[in-house]
Amino acid sequence: MLRRIALIALLSITSFSVLAQYDHARKKRSAAGSRDTRFETSVILAYQNGFDESSEGGSALDVDSTIGWGISIGWNWTAKWNLAYRFVSTSPNYFATIVPEDPDVLPQSIEHKLSKVSHQLNVTYNFREAAFTPFVLAGIGWTKLDSNIPTGGVDGGCWWDPWWGYICFADWKTFDTTDFSYNLGLGFRWDINNAIFTKAAYSREFLKLDNGTFNFDMATLEVGLMF
């Protein structure tokens, strides 16, 4: 036990020493800021706000608020300009009322969980070169919505595996759509040191569908590493 504690302490001291040396070198490199000409990556905690949508025919969709997650990989070509790919996934509950065009068919109600995955290429402008700065962002990409409602029968199969024994699987197609989307947002960035940064932002994602537009409001908190 004492050996383990000593080893952990030694590794911690070595890690902090390396990080301090790296941070000092970065400060020497750039007097204006530590972001310029550096890659960065971060993990994202997202809060997606719910919304209600209805049509003239009586059909309606109520999507709940939810917590999601994501990742971002970017490049700071200057201390003010950043280009990044962002992936965010959420799974809110929803309640849908579907009113058929045929008046003889009764309306249907569906309560289920929606799967939403967004891929965005974002451009961010930081107003200051300093460690703490407000910023604005804009981006385009595509978003997939999956109702998780099966469209037909189940496909599946079974086989014998020499290691795991008899294995079976089942899969089915669902009602889903993948469409163009874009987003606009603003927030604050804080470079804690020359290696670690954090961001807080609020953005709106506009999803273009065949018969309308969905607007998803989202608050995000990021923690990342520059290298």
Buried (B, 14 or more C-beta within 10 A) or exposed (E): EEEEEEEEEEEEEEEEEEBEEBBEEBEEEBEEBBBBEBEBBBEBEBBBBBBEBEEEEEBBBBBBEBEBEBBBBBEBEBBBBBBBBBBBBBBBBBBBBBBEEEEEEEEEEEEEEBBBBBBBEBBBBBEEBEBEBEBBBBBBBBBBBBBBEEEEEEEEEEEEEEEEEEEEEEEEEEEBEEBEBBBBBEBBBEBEBBBBBBBEBBBEBBBEEEEEEBEBBBBBBBEBEBE
